[in-house]
Amino acid sequence: MYTAFFICVVTCDVRIERLEAGEGDDYEFREWQARMQKLDREKEREEFERRRLGGLLSQEESIIARQKVIQHNKHHVAEMKVEVT
């Protein structure tokens, strides 16, 4: 959020400097800025999705590990019952 504010301030300063220097409109710069902001948003979405999928994977791994422990314990209990009888 602060990055967007900083970009806006820098953009305004650059536009003013260019207009004062007689360069006219800075259409190309604004196009570049829009492309960079779009790329930033896409990177943020990709990072969010990566973290979300990582959380799902971690949850699935936890479920599988718990199932393995339960199976191991059942097997161990069955062996103990055989030894007792």
N, C-alpha and C positions, 0 to 999 in steps of 0.2 A: 504494500500500500504506500509506504514511504517512497519506494522506487518510482511509482507513477507520479507522485507529487514532484519529486526531484526532476524527473524527465520533463514534466510540464514547465517547471521553472527554468530549466536549462533551455528548453525549446523556445520559450518566450524571450529569454535573453538573446539567444542566437538570432531569432527573427528580428528583434529590434536592432541589433548590431548590423545585420545584413541590410535592413531597410535604410538605416542611417548612412551606410556606405554606398547606397544607391543601387544595390543589387536587385531590388525588386522582390517579387514573391519567392518563397522557398518551397514550392510545390514538391520538388524532388525530395527534399529533406523530410517533409511531412509524410510522403509516401513511404520512405525508408523507415521512419519512425513507426508508422502503422504496421508495417511488415514485422518489425522487431517486436512490437507489443503483441502481435498475433503469435509469433514464435514463442514468446515468453508464456503466454496463456496455454499454448499447446504443451510446452514442457511441464508446466504446473499440472495439467490434466494427466499427462503421462506418469508423472511422479506419484500423483494421488492414486492412479490405477495400479501402479506397481506396488505401492504400500498396501492397498486393499487386497490385491491378489496374494501378496506375501502373508497377510493375516489369515486369509482363507487356507492357504497351504499349511501354515503353522497349526491351525485348528484341526485340519484333516490328519496331520502327522500325530497330533496329540491323541486323537480318537483311535488311530491305528495302534499307537503305543499302549494305550489303555486296554484295548482288546487283546493284545499280545500278553499283557500281564495277567489278565483274567484267564486266558487259555492256559498259560503256564501254571497258574495257581490251581485250576481245575485238574490239570494233568498231575500235579504234585499231590493233591488230595486223593485222587484215584490211586496213585502208587502207594500212598500211606494206608489206604483201606485194604489193599491187597496184602501188604506186609502184616497188618493186624490180624487178618483172618487166616 
